[in-house]
Amino acid sequence: MDGTLWDAVDSYAEIWNRTLADCGVARRAVTRDELIALMGHPLKEISSILVPSLGGAELEAFFARLEANDKAMMPRLGGRLYPGVRDTIAALHAAGTPMYMVSNCGPDGLPMFLDYTGLRPFIADTLSYGHTGVEKDVNIRTLMQRYTLTRPLYVGDTRGDLLSTRRAGAAFSWASYGFGLDFDAADADYVLNTFSDLKTIFE
């Protein structure tokens, strides 16, 4: 989702900073660059870097407030779809290509994204870390088994995406326009300079 289908980092920063204020955490404002560097990681890893002073009950309370703020604010703030995403997804769906989403976001992240963007009719199923509590490679394998996917292609933008895809046994297409700026394109099976390039791969 993030760095592959849309850019919602400014919204995430606003939500994090609202939560810091709500919980009285003494920390400077979370910046866009900080969040971009952490994109694709589970929330617990992100929080250990952004709010390392919190632990135990304080951290759980922070998570609860962050989730509540995300649920309340993201449907209004949303994000910006990358060029070609909507048309490409619609075209692949019309051609009979089944599409699924896997993310390390919270439990409401993928449903909110689909509702905000209007892409829900094109996506057959979703799994997230917030929904299952397991890492991305396990969720990818779960969808592969659930739908008997023999040649799936995962689209991601970070090295973490690549490693998860390899562990799951799927092919990987790197979204070069996303947040994985230190990514080596030679490690990917395919490279997308724009999301629309996905149509050419399937053709």
MARSE-984072 format. One record per residue: z negated, y, x negated of N, C-alpha, C in turn; residue in one letter. Coordinates in pm, whole numbers, plus 32768, in hexadecimal, padded with zeros to 4 digits. Layout:
BEGIN
ZYXZYXZYXa/...
REM end
This chain:
BEGIN
80007F897FAD8000800080008000807E7FA8m/7F9280957F617F87810E7F0D7FDF81007E92d/803381657E7A808981637E068107810F7E18g/811180CC7E898186807A7EA781CC80AB7F25t/817D80C07F9081B480EF800F819681818029l/812081AF7FFE80FF823C801480A082727FACw/808F82F67FAE8030833C7F597FCB83807FB5d/7F50834C7FB37EE5838580057E6E83AE7FAFa/7E8683C17F2D7E1983D87ECF7DCB84577EEFv/7E1184C17F187DCA853E7F387D6A85287FADd/7D9284D7800C7D3A84B8807D7CC284678050s/7CD984057FF97C6A83B57FC67C07840D7F7By/7C3A846B7F2C7BE184C57EE27B8B85167F42a/7BC885457FAF7B7B859380117B0E853E8050e/7B2E84C0806C7ACB846580A97A5B84468047i/7A7D842C7FCA7A1684107F6579BA84897F55w/79F384FF7F4E79A085767F39794B85967FB2n/797D857C802A7928858B80A078B3852A809Br/78CE84B0806E7864844B806877FC846D7FFEt/782B849E7F8C77CC84CA7F24776E85347F5Cl/77A585937FA7775485FE7FE176F585C6804Ba/7729856E809F76D68534810A765F84E880D2d/767584A38061760C844E802675BA84977FBCc/75DA85167FA3758F85637F42759B85317EB3g/761084FB7E91762584C77E097647853A7DADv/75FB85477D40761285B27CE07683858A7C83a/76F985B57CA5776F85967C5477D886017C70r/782586227C0A7894867F7C2278F8863D7C80r/7951868C7CB679B1865A7D187A0B85EF7CDBa/7A2885897D2A7A8885227D027B13855F7D05v/7B6185477C9C7BE685847C937C5485207CB3t/7CC985557CCF7D3E85037CE77D5C84A87C70r/7D5684E17BF77D7684937B7F7D15841F7B6Cd/7C9584347B8A7C3483C97B7F7C5783567BDDe/7C7A83787C577C9983107CB97D1B82C87C98l/7D7E83117C677DFC82D07C417DE482687BD5i/7D8C82877B767D6E822A7B0A7D2A81AB7B3Ca/7CEF81B27BB37CA481407BE97CEC80FC7C5Dl/7D6481287C7D7DAD80EE7CED7DC280587CD9m/7DAF800E7D457DC47F7E7D427D487F2C7D24g/7CDA7F6F7CFC7C5F7F277CDE7C087F1D7D5Dh/7BB87EB37D687B5B7EA87DD97AF57F1A7DD7p/7ABE7F377E4B7A627FA77E5A79E97F9D7DFDl/79B57F247DE8793E7F167D93795C7F3F7D03k/79D47F207CD379FA7F4A7C4D7A0B7FE17C46e/7A49801A7CAB7A5E80AA7CAE79D880F47CB1i/797C80C47D0478FA81077D1178A980FC7C90s/78B9808E7C46786D807F7BCA789780E77B63s/7910811C7B71794181837B177925820F7B4Bi/793B82237BCD792D82A97C05789C82CE7C25l/784B826C7C4E77BE82887C6E7765821F7C2Cv/776682187BA7771981B07B62768281BD7B74p/765482317B9F75C482457BB0758E82007C2Ds/75E681D57C8675B981987D0275B281017CF4l/754F80C87D34754080377D3574EA800C7DAAg/74E97F8D7DC674947F577E2F74AB7F977EB7g/743D7FBD7EF874457FF47F7F749080787F82a/748180C87F1874C981497F13756081337F12e/758C80D27EC5761C80B67EBE764F80807F42l/760280297F82762C7FF3800376368062806Be/75D780C0806875DC813080C47656818880A7a/76768198802876ED81E58002776B81A28036f/7775811E802477E980D3805677F780E480EDf/778780DB8133778B80E781C577BC817181EFa/778E81D981AC77BA826181CC784C827581A6r/7874823D8134790082488109795C8204816El/79358190819D7987814881FF798E81968282e/791C81CE82AD791A821C832979718299831Da/796882DE82AB79BA835582967A4E8332828Fn/7A6C82C4824D7AF7829782447B2E827B82CFd/7AE18236831F7B0D821283A77B20828D83FDk/7ACC82F283E97AD4836B843A7B3F83CC8409a/7B5383D283857BA8843A834D7C38840F8332m/7C4D839183097CD4836882E37D39836E8356m/7D15834D83D17D798359843B7DAC83E7844Cp/7D5C844A841F7D8884D684267DCE850083A6r/7D9984D683337DCF850282B27E4D84B6828Cl/7E47843182967EB983DD82767EED83F081E9g/7F6D83CF81D77FAE83DB8156804283F68167g/808983F680F98119841580FB8167839A80D0r/81BB8365812A820F82F481088271831C809Al/828A82C0803E82EE82D87FD8837A82D68016y/83D9831A7FD88462831D800F849B82918022p/84DB827C8093851F81FF80AE84CA819080E4g/844681A180EB83EE81358117840A810E81A7v/840A816D82008419814D828F84A0810B82ABr/850C814582778591810E829185A380858253d/856D807181DC857B7FF18198852F7F8481E0t/84B57FA0820884667F3C825084A97F1982D4i/84DC7F7B831B85217F618399859E7F0D8383a/85E97F2A831886647EE182FB86457E5082D5a/85DF7E3A828285BA7DB2825C858A7D6382D4l/853F7DA3832A85107D6083A485867D3983FDh/85E57D93840B865B7D76845D86AD7D038424a/86A87CF3839F86F27C87835E86A77C028360a/862F7C01839C85E27B8783A785867B698333g/85697BCE82DF85107BBB826D847F7BCE8298t/842D7B65829183A07B7682B783557BC4824Dp/83007C20827882B47C75821B821F7C71823Cm/81CF7C7281D2813F7C6981DD81027CD2817Fy/80857CF4819880417D5481427FBF7D1A810Em/7FA77D2D808C7F297D08804B7EF97D817FFDv/7E797DA1800A7E437E167FC57DB17E007FA2s/7D827E4B7F3F7CF47E497F1C7CA67EB47F67n/7CDE7EEA7FD17C9B7F54801E7C2D7F1A8076c/7BE87F7380BE7B807F4B811A7BB97F0C8198g/7B617EDF81F27B8E7E9582687BE67EE482C7p/7BD87F6882C87C267FBA83267CA57FF482E7d/7CB77FE082637D238023821D7DAE7FFD824Dg/7DCC7F7D82567E517F51827D7E6E7F6D8311l/7E117F4E836E7E2D7F7183FA7E438006840Ep/7DF4805A83C87E0580EA83D57E8D811483A0m/7EB580DE832E7F3780FD82F37FA780DB8355f/7FA28065838E800D803983E88013808F8465l/7F9F80B7849A7F9D810C85107FCC819984F0d/7F9F81CF847F7FC282588459805882658441y/809282018400811F820983DA817E81D18444t/8148818684A4819D8149850981E680CD84D8g/81B98093846981FD801F842F81C77F99845Fl/81657F9A84B881277F1D84E4818C7EB7851Ar/81F27EDF8567824E7E7A859F829A7E2B8535p/82A07E5D84BA82F17E1C845482A37DBE83F9f/821D7DC1840081C87D7583A4818B7CFE83EDi/81A67C8683B9817D7C0C83FE80E87BEE83F3a/80AA7C148381801C7BF5836F7FE87C4882FBd/7F657C5982F47F247CA582897EA37C61825Et/7E807C7281DF7DFF7C4981AC7DD17CB28147l/7D517CD181487D1A7D3280E97C967CFE80B0s/7C707D3780407BEF7D1680037B7E7D358065y/7B8B7DA580AC7B247DC9810C7B197D688180g/7B847D20819B7B867CC1820A7B537C3881DFh/7B7B7C0B81677B5B7B83813C7AEE7B7C80D2t/7ADC7BE980857A797BE8801A7AA67B9E7F9Dg/7B287B7D7F957B5B7B377F1F7BC97B8A7EDEv/7BEA7B677E637C497BB47E147CD87BA67E4Ae/7D2F7BFD7E197DB67C077E4D7E067B867E3Bk/7DF67B427DC87E447AC87DB47E217A5C7E19d/7DA37A557E417D7A79F37EA67DB77A167F2Dv/7DB97A977F4F7DF47AC17FCE7E8C7AA97FD0n/7ECD7ABE7F5E7F5C7AA17F577F747A0C7F6Ei/7F2779B87F2A7F3779277F3B7F1A78FC7FCAr/7EB8793C80097E98791A80947F10793280EEt/7F5279A480DD7FC879C0812F803B7961810Cl/804A7940808D80B178E08066809E785980ABm/8021782C80B0800377AC80F1800D77B68188q/7FDD782581BE7FDC7836824F806A78368289r/80C87872824081507880827381B6782D8224y/818577D181D181DC77798182824777CA8139t/821A782C80ED8274788180A28291783F801Bl/830E781D8004833177D57F89836678317F1Ct/83A078A47F4283D679017EDE83AD79907F00r/832B79AB7F0A83007A337F2F83107A957EBCp/83267B127EE183307B7F7E8082C67BE67EA3l/826D7C007E4382057C657E5982317CE87E18y/82247D547E6182457DD87E2D81C37E227E0Ev/81B27E4C7D92813A7E957D6B815B7EF87CFDg/80F77F457CD681127FAD7C7280B77FAA7BF9d/80537F537BF67FF37F537B887FF17ECC7B40t/7FB87ECC7AC87FAC7E4E7A7E7F517DED7ACAr/7EED7E1F7B0F7E997DC87B607EEA7D807BCAg/7F4B7DC67C067FA47D877C687FF37D167C27d/80287D337BB080767CCD7B6980227C527B4Dl/7FA97C647B187F557BF37AF57F2F7BA27B70l/7F117BE67BDD7EEF7BA07C5A7F657B507C8Cs/7FDC7B8A7C8380547B477CB280717ACB7C5Ft/80637AD77BDB807A7A657B84801679F47BA1r/7F987A187BB67F3379B27BD47F51796C7C59r/7F8D79B77CB57FAD797D7D37802C79297D34a/807E793B7CCD80F978EE7CC2816F792D7D0Bg/816F79B07D1981DC79F77D5B822A7A497CF4a/82A17A777D1D82F07AD27CCA82BB7B607CDCa/82D67BB57C78829F7C3D7C7C830C7CA57C6Bf/830B7D097CC283647D7C7CB7830F7DF87CA1s/832A7E3F7C3482DA7EB47C0F83127F327C4Ew/82BE7F787C9A82E17FFA7CD282C880647C67a/833180887C1E832180DF7BA982F9816C7BCEs/830981927C4B82E782187C7A825282257C9Ey/820781B77C95817C81B67CC0811B81E47C56g/80A281AA7C55803681DA7C018025818D7B7Ef/807081217B6B806080D17AF180AE810B7A7Dg/8084817E7A4D80D181C879EA80D781827963l/8077812A7944807680E678C280B4805B78CCd/80FC8042793781357FBE795181B27FA878FBf/81C37F2E78C8823B7F0B787C829E7EC778DBd/830D7F0878F7836D7ED5795883A37E4C7932a/839F7E2B78B183D47DAA788583827D3678BBa/83087D4F78E782B17CE5791A82D17CC279ABd/831D7D1679F0833A7D007A7D83B97CAF7A90a/83C37C697B00843E7C217B2284AA7C817B53d/847E7CEB7B9884D97D517BCA84967DD97BBAy/84E77E427BB684B37ECA7BAE84EE7F1C7C20v/84967F627C6884C27FBC7CD384B3804B7CA1l/852180927C96851A81217C78850081707CF6n/852C813D7D668506816E7DEB84EE80F37E40t/84A381027EAC8486808F7F01850680567F3Df/856A80AA7F4F85E9807E7F89862E80147F33s/860E800E7EB2864A7FAA7E5A862B7F1C7E88d/85C47F0E7EDA859D7E8A7F0C860F7E4C7F5Dl/865A7E9D7FA386CC7E687FF187317E257F96k/874B7E5F7F2387AB7E267EC587797DA17E8Ft/86F87D977E7386BF7D197E4186D47CAA7EA6i/86BB7CC57F2486C97C5C7F8A875B7C3E7FA7f/87B27CA07F9B88417C857FAD88757C2A7F3Fe/
REM end
